[in-house]
Amino acid sequence: MFIDTSSIITGAISFISALVLYKIGEKKSRLVYYVSNMSRFEIKPPGASSFKLFSHSLTIRNNGKAKAERVEISHSYFPENYDMVPQRPHEIRPFQNTKILYFDYLSSKESVTISYLYPAPIIPEQCYNYIKSQDGYAKKIEIVGSPRIPKIISIILMGLVVLGFITFIALLVRTFLGIFS
């Protein structure tokens, strides 16, 4: 039995190309979020005892190509003092033992940051339960500080990547020409 390798290779390349084109052209919202600016302040008013305030910011971004509609942020603990930047119309809806901060949409590549100020020493994950839109739940991004790579190193690394890619393509072409000759 003869197996036509060129048909198998052509089929595999066609399938992979179709999958890549589908993912590129897919119009769907993709919400991501991260927590930043966690702070603690000790307030010392004159003539009164000191007290502590805590704060953090929650940034939600739509990395997708479509508008994220019906965005919900469910809170198990919703502080009275919060600020949303940029300001947008929103509602706070009670639901069972939680409160849901709701707004109609988040456009493609748009971000909104909600800053919270509260007296209790809690961690940010105790404030909210989930973040979602009509397309599904938001993905959490862990933020880790890292040093910047010098520009000359980036250019050298990019050159090596391009050189490696050209070498790989040349080897593929040479291998396939060897098969078909």
C-alpha positions in Angstrom: 0.0 0.0 0.0 1.4 3.4 -1.1 1.0 6.3 1.3 1.0 9.7 -0.4 3.0 11.9 2.0 2.4 15.0 0.0 -1.4 14.7 0.5 -0.9 14.1 4.2 1.4 17.2 4.5 -0.9 19.3 2.4 -3.9 18.3 4.6 -2.0 19.0 7.8 -0.9 22.4 6.5 -4.4 23.3 5.3 -5.9 22.3 8.7 -3.4 24.3 10.7 -3.8 27.3 8.3 -7.6 27.2 8.7 -7.3 27.0 12.5 -5.0 29.9 12.6 -7.2 32.0 10.3 -10.2 31.1 12.4 -8.6 32.2 15.6 -7.3 35.5 14.0 -10.7 36.3 12.6 -12.8 35.3 15.6 -14.8 38.1 17.0 -15.2 37.5 20.6 -14.5 39.4 23.8 -11.8 38.2 26.1 -11.8 39.8 29.6 -8.6 39.7 31.7 -8.0 41.3 35.1 -5.3 42.0 37.5 -5.0 43.5 41.0 -2.5 46.3 41.7 -1.7 49.2 44.1 -2.3 47.3 47.3 -1.7 49.8 50.1 -2.1 50.3 53.8 -2.3 53.7 55.4 -2.2 54.7 59.1 -4.3 57.8 59.7 -3.5 59.9 62.7 -6.1 62.6 63.2 -5.1 65.3 65.7 -6.6 64.6 69.2 -8.0 61.2 68.2 -6.7 57.6 68.1 -5.1 56.4 64.9 -6.7 53.9 62.5 -5.7 52.0 59.4 -7.2 52.1 55.9 -6.4 49.7 53.1 -6.8 50.0 49.4 -6.3 48.1 46.1 -7.2 48.5 42.5 -8.8 46.0 40.2 -8.2 46.6 36.4 -10.4 44.8 33.9 -9.4 44.8 30.2 -11.1 43.5 27.1 -8.4 42.0 25.0 -10.8 40.6 22.5 -12.0 41.9 19.1 -15.7 42.3 20.1 -17.4 44.4 22.7 -17.8 42.6 26.1 -21.5 43.0 27.0 -23.1 42.7 30.4 -20.0 42.9 32.5 -20.4 41.7 36.1 -18.1 41.9 39.1 -19.5 39.9 42.0 -18.4 41.0 45.4 -18.6 39.1 48.7 -17.4 42.3 50.4 -18.2 45.6 48.7 -16.5 48.6 50.2 -18.6 51.8 50.5 -15.7 53.8 49.1 -14.7 53.0 45.6 -13.8 54.9 42.4 -14.0 53.8 38.8 -11.7 55.2 36.1 -12.8 56.1 33.5 -16.2 56.9 35.0 -19.0 55.0 33.4 -22.6 54.3 34.1 -23.0 51.3 36.4 -25.3 49.7 38.9 -24.8 47.9 42.2 -27.3 45.0 42.4 -27.8 43.0 45.6 -27.9 39.2 45.0 -28.2 36.8 47.9 -25.2 37.6 50.2 -23.3 39.4 47.5 -23.4 42.6 45.6 -22.8 42.7 41.8 -21.2 45.8 40.2 -22.7 45.8 36.7 -22.1 47.8 33.6 -23.4 47.4 30.1 -20.3 46.9 28.0 -16.5 47.2 27.7 -15.3 48.0 24.2 -12.5 46.1 22.5 -9.1 47.0 23.9 -10.7 49.2 26.6 -9.8 49.0 30.3 -11.6 50.1 33.5 -9.9 50.4 36.9 -11.9 50.2 40.1 -10.1 51.4 43.2 -11.4 50.3 46.6 -10.8 51.9 50.1 -11.8 49.9 53.2 -11.1 49.7 56.9 -10.8 46.0 57.2 -7.5 44.2 56.7 -8.6 41.8 53.9 -6.9 40.5 50.8 -8.3 41.6 47.4 -9.5 38.1 46.6 -11.9 38.4 49.5 -13.6 41.4 47.9 -14.8 39.8 44.7 -16.0 36.3 43.7 -15.9 36.4 39.9 -15.7 38.8 36.9 -17.5 37.8 33.7 -19.3 39.0 30.6 -21.7 37.3 28.2 -18.8 35.5 26.6 -17.5 33.9 29.8 -15.4 34.5 32.9 -12.4 36.8 33.0 -8.9 35.4 33.2 -6.6 36.6 36.0 -3.2 37.9 35.0 -0.5 37.7 37.6 1.7 40.8 37.6 5.4 40.2 38.4 7.9 43.0 38.3 10.9 42.2 36.1 14.0 44.2 34.9 13.9 45.7 31.5 16.2 44.0 28.9 18.6 46.5 27.2 17.6 47.4 23.6 20.8 46.0 22.1 20.2 42.6 23.7 16.6 42.6 22.3 17.9 43.4 18.8 20.5 40.6 19.0 18.0 38.1 20.3 15.5 39.0 17.6 18.2 38.6 14.9 19.0 35.1 16.3 15.3 34.2 16.2 15.0 35.3 12.6 18.2 33.5 11.6 16.9 30.3 13.3 13.6 30.6 11.5 15.3 31.1 8.1 17.5 28.1 8.8 14.5 26.0 9.7 12.6 26.9 6.5 15.7 26.2 4.4 16.0 22.7 6.1 12.3 22.1 5.4 12.6 23.1 1.7 15.8 21.0 1.3 14.1 18.0 3.0 10.9 18.2 0.8 12.9 18.7 -2.4 14.8 15.5 -1.4 11.5 13.6 -0.9 10.0 14.7 -4.3 13.1 14.2 -6.4 
